[in-house]
Amino acid sequence: MALTAIECSLTPTFELIVHKDVKLNTPMGETPDAWIAIGLDKDLDEAMKKSVREYLRIVNEMYGLTKQDALLLASAVIDFEVSQVVDIVKGIHGIIPKKLFQMQSEEAENRPK
């Protein structure tokens, strides 16, 4: 917060996958367990709005959720966190656990028909 940081040397390993058929307007992330909806803007409120819009896009494209269902889900279980406030551009990221959608699929399969 006071422009002081603890820096350390790391040697990360990344696997980058280029999806030529996917067009993104903003950065996004994926781990084995979650999608990461990123919002960046000079205004923290706008960064939050951008992160929510990215969340809505991800769950619609990946899982077919409507905007209304996605907003209900986000209000209950999605964590949005501030990831950057020191520099000019502020950041918010929303962690979207993939297991939420696996559980929904399993429940739908187990419902009596």
NUPA-467223 format. One record per residue: residue in three letters; residue number from 1; x, y, z of N, C-alpha, C, O in turn. Coordinates in steps of 0.02 Angstrom, whole numbers. Example, Ala and Ser with C-alpha at 12.3 -4.5 7.8 and 13.67 -1.06 7.14 Angstrom:
REM residues 2
- baro_kelo_n.east_n.north_n.up_ca.east_ca.north_ca.up_c.east_c.north_c.up_o.east_o.north_o.up
- ALA_1_660_-284_390_615_-225_390_660_-165_390_712_-166_423
- SER_2_642_-112_354_684_-53_357_645_2_394_670_57_402
END
This chain:
REM residues 113
- baro_kelo_n.east_n.north_n.up_ca.east_ca.north_ca.up_c.east_c.north_c.up_o.east_o.north_o.up
- MET_1_41_-60_0_0_0_0_43_63_0_20_115_-23
- ALA_2_104_58_26_148_116_27_204_108_-24_259_135_-15
- LEU_3_189_72_-77_237_60_-131_298_20_-108_351_25_-137
- THR_4_289_-18_-55_342_-62_-30_320_-134_-43_263_-152_-28
- ALA_5_364_-174_-70_346_-243_-83_404_-288_-65_462_-268_-65
- ILE_6_388_-349_-50_439_-399_-38_447_-436_-103_402_-471_-126
- GLU_7_505_-429_-132_518_-462_-196_559_-524_-184_601_-526_-138
- CYS_8_548_-575_-224_588_-636_-217_597_-667_-286_557_-656_-332
- SER_9_648_-705_-292_663_-739_-355_624_-803_-359_625_-844_-312
- LEU_10_589_-813_-413_551_-875_-424_567_-902_-493_588_-865_-538
- THR_11_559_-966_-501_567_-997_-566_503_-1035_-582_499_-1096_-570
- PRO_12_453_-1000_-608_389_-1034_-621_392_-1074_-686_435_-1062_-729
- THR_13_346_-1120_-692_337_-1157_-753_266_-1144_-778_218_-1153_-741
- PHE_14_261_-1121_-839_196_-1105_-869_185_-1148_-931_233_-1165_-966
- GLU_15_123_-1165_-943_105_-1196_-1006_57_-1147_-1039_2_-1134_-1014
- LEU_16_77_-1121_-1096_35_-1074_-1133_1_-1112_-1190_34_-1147_-1228
- ILE_17_-63_-1103_-1195_-102_-1135_-1248_-135_-1080_-1289_-171_-1039_-1261
- VAL_18_-122_-1079_-1353_-152_-1030_-1397_-216_-1059_-1426_-215_-1112_-1458
- HIS_19_-271_-1025_-1414_-335_-1044_-1442_-350_-996_-1499_-380_-943_-1488
- LYS_20_-331_-1014_-1559_-339_-969_-1616_-412_-955_-1632_-428_-904_-1662
- ASP_21_-457_-1000_-1612_-528_-991_-1628_-565_-951_-1574_-625_-939_-1581
- VAL_22_-530_-930_-1521_-561_-893_-1466_-537_-821_-1469_-477_-807_-1471
- LYS_23_-585_-775_-1467_-568_-704_-1466_-587_-675_-1398_-645_-680_-1378
- LEU_24_-539_-647_-1364_-551_-618_-1298_-543_-542_-1301_-499_-516_-1334
- ASN_25_-587_-508_-1266_-581_-435_-1261_-539_-415_-1201_-512_-360_-1199
- THR_26_-533_-460_-1153_-496_-446_-1092_-456_-508_-1072_-471_-563_-1097
- PRO_27_-407_-501_-1029_-372_-560_-1005_-417_-604_-962_-463_-578_-930
- MET_28_-404_-668_-962_-440_-714_-918_-390_-768_-898_-337_-775_-928
- GLY_29_-407_-807_-848_-363_-860_-826_-401_-924_-815_-462_-925_-807
- GLU_30_-363_-979_-816_-391_-1044_-801_-339_-1086_-764_-281_-1087_-782
- THR_31_-361_-1119_-712_-320_-1168_-677_-358_-1234_-682_-414_-1236_-707
- PRO_32_-328_-1289_-660_-365_-1352_-662_-431_-1349_-622_-478_-1386_-637
- ASP_33_-434_-1306_-571_-493_-1304_-527_-539_-1245_-536_-595_-1245_-510
- ALA_34_-518_-1194_-573_-558_-1133_-576_-546_-1093_-640_-494_-1098_-672
- TRP_35_-596_-1053_-656_-589_-1000_-706_-576_-936_-667_-597_-929_-610
- ILE_36_-540_-889_-698_-525_-826_-665_-548_-769_-710_-521_-759_-765
- ALA_37_-598_-732_-687_-625_-676_-724_-589_-613_-700_-595_-593_-642
- ILE_38_-553_-581_-745_-511_-524_-728_-543_-459_-752_-567_-454_-808
- GLY_39_-542_-409_-709_-565_-342_-727_-511_-292_-710_-487_-289_-654
- LEU_40_-491_-252_-760_-438_-202_-751_-463_-134_-773_-493_-128_-827
- ASP_41_-452_-83_-732_-472_-15_-750_-440_33_-701_-419_13_-646
- LYS_42_-435_97_-720_-409_148_-675_-455_158_-616_-434_178_-562
- ASP_43_-519_145_-626_-570_152_-574_-587_83_-547_-605_38_-585
- LEU_44_-582_73_-481_-594_8_-451_-665_-16_-463_-677_-76_-472
- ASP_45_-713_30_-461_-783_10_-474_-790_-17_-546_-825_-67_-557
- GLU_46_-758_15_-593_-760_-8_-663_-724_-75_-671_-746_-118_-709
- ALA_47_-669_-84_-634_-634_-148_-636_-680_-204_-611_-680_-259_-639
- MET_48_-719_-190_-559_-767_-239_-534_-819_-255_-586_-835_-314_-597
- LYS_49_-846_-205_-619_-896_-216_-671_-867_-258_-727_-901_-303_-753
- LYS_50_-805_-245_-746_-773_-283_-800_-762_-356_-779_-771_-401_-820
- SER_51_-744_-367_-716_-735_-435_-692_-801_-473_-693_-803_-531_-712
- VAL_52_-855_-441_-672_-921_-472_-672_-942_-487_-744_-969_-541_-757
- ARG_53_-931_-441_-790_-949_-454_-860_-910_-513_-888_-937_-554_-925
- GLU_54_-846_-518_-869_-805_-574_-892_-830_-639_-861_-833_-691_-894
- TYR_55_-849_-637_-798_-879_-695_-765_-941_-717_-802_-950_-777_-817
- LEU_56_-985_-670_-819_-1047_-686_-855_-1032_-718_-922_-1065_-766_-942
- ARG_57_-982_-692_-957_-963_-720_-1022_-938_-792_-1014_-957_-836_-1052
- ILE_58_-894_-803_-965_-865_-869_-955_-920_-921_-940_-923_-973_-973
- VAL_59_-963_-907_-892_-1012_-958_-873_-1065_-967_-926_-1095_-1020_-931
- ASN_60_-1078_-916_-966_-1124_-925_-1022_-1093_-969_-1076_-1125_-1016_-1099
- GLU_61_-1032_-953_-1096_-1000_-991_-1150_-981_-1061_-1128_-988_-1108_-1168
- MET_62_-958_-1070_-1067_-934_-1136_-1046_-989_-1181_-1019_-986_-1242_-1027
- TYR_63_-1041_-1151_-989_-1092_-1191_-955_-1163_-1174_-975_-1210_-1206_-951
- GLY_64_-1173_-1125_-1018_-1239_-1109_-1042_-1284_-1073_-992_-1345_-1072_-1002
- LEU_65_-1256_-1044_-940_-1298_-1009_-891_-1324_-944_-921_-1289_-909_-956
- THR_66_-1387_-930_-906_-1415_-866_-925_-1386_-812_-880_-1357_-827_-828
- LYS_67_-1393_-749_-901_-1368_-694_-860_-1400_-694_-791_-1366_-684_-741
- GLN_68_-1466_-706_-789_-1502_-705_-725_-1476_-761_-679_-1463_-749_-620
- ASP_69_-1469_-822_-706_-1445_-878_-664_-1373_-866_-642_-1355_-880_-585
- ALA_70_-1332_-839_-687_-1262_-826_-670_-1256_-773_-615_-1214_-779_-571
- LEU_71_-1298_-721_-617_-1296_-670_-566_-1319_-698_-498_-1290_-680_-446
- LEU_72_-1369_-741_-498_-1390_-773_-436_-1334_-816_-407_-1321_-814_-347
- LEU_73_-1301_-854_-450_-1246_-896_-427_-1189_-853_-400_-1162_-868_-347
- ALA_74_-1171_-801_-436_-1115_-758_-415_-1130_-726_-347_-1085_-720_-306
- SER_75_-1191_-706_-337_-1209_-674_-274_-1200_-721_-215_-1187_-699_-159
- ALA_76_-1208_-785_-227_-1204_-834_-173_-1136_-864_-163_-1115_-876_-106
- VAL_77_-1099_-877_-217_-1039_-919_-208_-975_-896_-243_-922_-925_-231
- ILE_78_-977_-845_-284_-917_-824_-320_-880_-771_-279_-911_-723_-256
- ASP_79_-815_-781_-269_-774_-733_-232_-741_-686_-281_-703_-707_-324
- PHE_80_-754_-622_-274_-719_-570_-312_-671_-536_-264_-691_-516_-210
- GLU_81_-608_-531_-284_-557_-503_-241_-519_-447_-276_-509_-448_-336
- VAL_82_-497_-399_-236_-454_-346_-262_-384_-376_-271_-356_-404_-224
- SER_83_-357_-369_-331_-291_-398_-344_-238_-345_-358_-178_-361_-359
- GLN_84_-259_-283_-367_-210_-231_-382_-240_-162_-367_-292_-144_-395
- VAL_85_-207_-124_-323_-229_-55_-311_-171_-6_-308_-183_55_-304
- VAL_86_-109_-30_-311_-52_15_-302_-38_55_-366_-26_115_-362
- ASP_87_-40_23_-423_-26_58_-486_-87_95_-511_-140_94_-481
- ILE_88_-78_129_-567_-133_167_-596_-193_123_-612_-250_141_-598
- VAL_89_-179_65_-643_-233_19_-661_-249_-25_-601_-204_-58_-573
- LYS_90_-312_-26_-582_-335_-67_-526_-360_-134_-553_-379_-139_-611
- GLY_91_-359_-185_-510_-379_-251_-533_-425_-287_-484_-418_-283_-423
- ILE_92_-473_-322_-513_-519_-366_-476_-517_-433_-512_-516_-435_-574
- HIS_93_-518_-487_-475_-524_-551_-508_-577_-593_-471_-581_-592_-409
- GLY_94_-616_-628_-510_-667_-672_-482_-646_-744_-492_-629_-764_-548
- ILE_95_-646_-783_-439_-628_-853_-442_-692_-894_-451_-737_-891_-409
- ILE_96_-696_-931_-506_-756_-970_-522_-738_-1044_-516_-709_-1072_-563
- PRO_97_-755_-1077_-461_-737_-1147_-452_-773_-1192_-503_-834_-1189_-510
- LYS_98_-735_-1232_-538_-764_-1277_-588_-807_-1331_-555_-854_-1356_-586
- LYS_99_-793_-1347_-492_-831_-1400_-458_-905_-1381_-450_-947_-1425_-444
- LEU_100_-920_-1316_-449_-991_-1295_-445_-1030_-1323_-503_-1088_-1344_-495
- PHE_101_-1000_-1323_-561_-1035_-1344_-621_-1034_-1420_-628_-1079_-1449_-659
- GLN_102_-983_-1452_-601_-982_-1525_-600_-1037_-1551_-555_-1070_-1601_-570
- MET_103_-1047_-1518_-497_-1099_-1538_-451_-1167_-1529_-483_-1211_-1571_-474
- GLN_104_-1178_-1474_-519_-1242_-1462_-552_-1256_-1516_-604_-1313_-1540_-609
- SER_105_-1205_-1535_-642_-1213_-1587_-693_-1230_-1653_-660_-1274_-1689_-685
- GLU_106_-1196_-1670_-606_-1209_-1733_-571_-1279_-1734_-542_-1313_-1785_-545
- GLU_107_-1302_-1678_-513_-1369_-1674_-485_-1422_-1683_-539_-1472_-1717_-529
- ALA_108_-1411_-1651_-597_-1458_-1657_-652_-1463_-1729_-677_-1517_-1753_-693
- GLU_109_-1406_-1763_-679_-1406_-1833_-702_-1441_-1879_-653_-1470_-1929_-674
- ASN_110_-1439_-1862_-589_-1468_-1906_-538_-1542_-1891_-523_-1572_-1927_-483
- ARG_111_-1570_-1840_-553_-1641_-1823_-541_-1686_-1876_-573_-1672_-1901_-628
- PRO_112_-1740_-1894_-538_-1788_-1942_-569_-1819_-1911_-631_-1833_-1851_-634
- LYS_113_-1830_-1954_-680_-1859_-1929_-743_-1931_-1949_-750_-1963_-1933_-799
END
